[in-house]
């Protein structure tokens, strides 16, 4: 089974034209290894749109809207509640779901659409797709993230571990934090000054790993090539310079996995996708 995670930074515009880098990635072109056939599960973050609206258009037009994603018959996604065109998480799958939970079941934490959890049918795999809140400019949301959102998310994970004790749990998505000094291109500039590189944000990721969630890509990091960055600012040509951050992850607990790849060559967002084979 192949799983893809990707903060796509807006879905509607990317599927509007078959020539966008996003759609080219899923089309049958040799350069892109035909991902629409390769990947069994797609985990998107920050789709920034009402997917139900896209479904309705597809129903009326014979799947002309989602195009290359039409093979993914089973879809679980968050709703737009507090703010339209903001945040969101979704799972597109070729494999049916046995269990689905949208959000954390806490209304004020679920308003922006942050978490989608599924248990795959006939497979001992639970997938949690997450878009962790950003701590904001001048770290204005740091307390909310650390003292409320992170706490409730970990309760959710613990509940899943108890409920699906015989299952492999895959956590994936945009965690909005770089855990190691080498996970940002200039750690001294950003440490405790910029969201995503505060000591307490990084500590939370470390505690997640210490609790048994393996940081799958960590063993493949090559700091000479900086092959581990997953996000680049749109300002200043940072992607071309490869001055980035590693804030997107696949974590796995209670089960094995085969390979993980950081697909830095794939364009279409300010983040690149990662793939996991289990």
C-alpha positions in Angstrom: 0.0 0.0 0.0 1.3 3.5 -0.9 0.1 6.6 1.0 0.8 10.2 -0.1 0.7 13.2 2.3 0.7 16.7 0.9 -0.2 20.2 2.1 -1.6 21.4 -1.2 -2.2 25.0 -0.2 -5.6 25.2 -2.1 -7.3 22.6 -4.2 -9.9 24.4 -6.3 -7.4 26.4 -8.4 -5.1 23.4 -8.9 -7.8 21.2 -10.4 -9.2 24.0 -12.6 -6.6 23.4 -15.3 -5.1 20.1 -16.4 -1.7 21.8 -17.0 -1.1 22.9 -13.4 1.8 21.1 -11.7 -0.6 19.6 -9.3 -2.7 17.9 -12.0 0.4 17.0 -14.0 1.6 15.1 -11.0 -1.5 12.8 -11.1 -1.6 12.5 -14.9 -0.1 9.6 -16.9 3.2 11.1 -17.7 6.5 9.3 -17.5 8.1 12.0 -15.5 5.5 11.7 -12.8 5.5 7.8 -12.7 1.7 7.9 -13.0 0.9 8.5 -9.3 -2.8 8.2 -9.8 -2.2 4.5 -10.3 0.6 4.2 -7.7 -1.0 5.7 -4.6 -3.8 4.0 -2.8 -4.5 6.8 -0.2 -4.0 10.5 -0.6 -3.9 12.7 2.5 -4.3 16.4 1.7 -4.0 19.3 4.1 -5.1 22.9 3.6 -7.4 22.3 0.6 -9.1 25.7 1.4 -12.4 24.8 -0.2 -15.7 23.0 0.3 -15.1 19.6 -1.2 -18.9 18.9 -1.2 -19.2 21.6 -3.8 -16.7 19.8 -6.0 -18.5 16.6 -5.5 -21.8 18.1 -6.7 -20.1 19.5 -9.8 -18.5 16.2 -10.5 -21.9 14.4 -10.2 -23.4 16.8 -12.7 -20.4 16.6 -15.1 -19.2 13.0 -15.1 -16.1 13.6 -12.9 -14.8 16.4 -15.0 -13.8 18.5 -12.0 -11.7 16.1 -9.9 -10.4 14.5 -13.1 -7.4 12.3 -12.2 -8.7 11.9 -8.6 -11.8 10.0 -9.7 -10.3 6.6 -9.0 -10.4 7.5 -5.3 -14.0 6.5 -4.5 -13.8 6.8 -0.7 -13.4 10.3 0.6 -13.4 11.7 4.2 -13.0 15.4 4.7 -13.5 18.3 7.0 -16.2 21.0 6.5 -15.9 24.7 6.1 -17.3 26.2 9.3 -15.6 29.2 10.9 -13.9 30.6 7.8 -14.4 29.7 4.2 -11.4 29.1 2.0 -9.2 28.3 5.0 -7.3 25.2 6.3 -9.0 21.8 5.9 -7.9 18.2 5.7 -9.1 15.3 3.5 -8.4 11.7 2.7 -9.0 10.3 -0.7 -8.8 6.5 -0.9 -9.2 3.5 -3.2 -9.7 1.4 -0.1 -13.0 1.5 1.7 -13.2 2.9 5.2 -14.3 0.8 8.2 -14.2 3.8 10.6 -14.2 7.5 10.1 -13.9 10.4 12.5 -13.8 14.0 11.4 -12.1 16.3 13.8 -11.4 15.9 17.6 -15.1 16.0 18.5 -14.5 19.4 20.2 -16.5 22.1 18.5 -14.1 25.1 19.0 -11.1 23.0 18.0 -12.8 21.6 14.9 -14.1 24.9 13.3 -11.2 25.2 10.9 -10.9 21.6 9.8 -7.7 20.1 11.1 -8.0 16.3 11.5 -9.4 13.3 9.6 -9.1 9.8 11.0 -9.9 6.6 9.2 -9.5 2.9 9.7 -9.1 1.1 6.4 -11.4 -1.9 5.8 -9.8 -5.3 5.8 -6.5 -3.8 6.9 -5.1 -3.2 10.3 -4.1 0.3 9.5 -5.4 3.6 11.1 -4.5 6.8 9.3 -4.7 10.2 11.0 -4.3 13.1 8.6 -3.6 16.3 10.5 -3.0 20.0 9.8 -1.6 21.3 13.1 -2.4 25.0 13.9 0.3 27.4 13.2 1.4 29.4 16.3 1.0 32.6 14.3 2.8 35.9 13.8 4.8 36.8 16.9 3.8 33.4 18.4 0.4 34.9 19.3 -1.3 31.5 19.1 1.4 29.5 20.9 -0.5 29.1 24.1 -3.6 27.9 22.3 -1.6 25.4 20.3 0.5 24.0 23.3 -2.1 24.1 26.1 -5.3 23.2 24.2 -4.9 21.9 20.7 -1.9 19.7 21.2 -3.3 18.3 24.5 -6.6 17.3 22.9 -4.9 15.9 19.8 -2.8 13.6 22.0 -6.0 12.5 23.9 -7.4 11.6 20.5 -4.3 9.6 19.6 -4.4 7.7 22.9 -8.0 6.9 22.4 -7.2 5.4 19.0 -4.4 3.4 20.4 -6.8 1.8 22.9 -9.7 1.4 20.4 -7.5 -0.1 17.7 -4.9 -1.8 19.9 -4.0 -4.4 17.1 -3.6 -1.8 14.4 -0.7 0.1 12.9 -1.2 3.8 13.4 0.0 6.2 10.7 0.2 9.9 11.6 0.8 12.2 8.6 0.5 15.7 7.5 1.7 19.2 8.3 2.8 19.4 11.9 3.9 23.1 11.6 7.1 22.4 13.7 10.7 21.4 12.9 12.1 19.1 15.5 15.8 19.2 14.9 18.2 22.1 14.4 19.0 20.8 10.9 15.3 20.8 10.0 15.5 24.6 9.2 18.0 26.3 7.0 18.9 29.0 9.6 18.1 27.7 13.1 19.8 30.6 15.0 17.6 33.1 13.1 14.3 31.3 13.9 14.7 29.7 17.3 12.0 30.9 19.7 11.3 33.8 17.3 9.2 32.3 14.6 6.2 29.9 14.6 7.3 26.3 14.0 10.7 26.6 15.7 9.8 27.4 19.3 11.4 25.1 21.9 8.0 24.0 23.2 6.6 23.2 19.7 9.7 21.1 19.0 9.5 19.4 22.4 6.0 18.2 21.5 7.2 16.5 18.4 10.1 14.9 20.4 7.6 13.6 22.9 5.5 12.2 20.2 8.5 10.3 18.9 9.5 9.2 22.4 6.0 7.7 22.9 6.7 5.2 20.1 5.8 7.1 16.9 8.8 6.5 14.5 9.8 9.5 12.5 10.1 7.5 9.3 12.2 9.9 7.1 14.7 10.7 9.8 17.1 7.9 8.8 17.2 9.1 5.2 18.2 12.7 6.0 21.2 13.9 4.1 22.1 17.4 5.4 24.7 17.8 2.7 21.9 17.8 0.1 19.2 19.1 2.4 16.9 16.4 1.0 14.6 16.6 4.0 13.0 20.0 3.6 9.3 19.9 2.9 8.3 23.6 3.0 9.7 26.7 1.4 8.5 30.3 1.8 7.1 31.8 -1.4 9.1 34.9 -0.7 12.7 35.4 -2.0 12.9 32.3 -4.2 13.5 30.0 -1.2 12.6 26.9 -3.1 15.1 27.5 -5.9 17.8 28.1 -3.2 16.5 25.1 -1.2 16.3 27.2 2.0 13.4 25.4 3.7 11.9 23.7 6.7 11.0 20.1 7.5 7.5 20.3 9.0 5.7 17.6 7.2 6.0 14.0 8.5 5.0 10.4 8.4 5.0 8.9 11.9 4.2 5.1 12.4 3.5 3.2 15.6 2.7 -0.5 16.2 3.6 -1.7 12.8 6.2 -2.0 10.1 6.7 0.0 6.9 8.8 -0.4 3.9 10.0 2.8 2.3 9.4 6.6 2.7 10.3 9.3 0.2 10.4 13.1 0.3 9.3 14.2 -3.2 11.1 17.5 -3.4 10.9 17.5 -7.2 7.1 17.7 -7.2 5.8 21.3 -7.6 2.3 22.7 -7.2 2.5 24.0 -3.6 4.8 25.7 -1.1 5.1 22.2 0.4 6.2 19.0 -1.3 4.5 15.6 -0.8 5.9 12.6 1.0 5.1 9.0 0.2 5.0 6.0 2.5 4.9 2.3 1.5 3.6 -0.1 4.1 
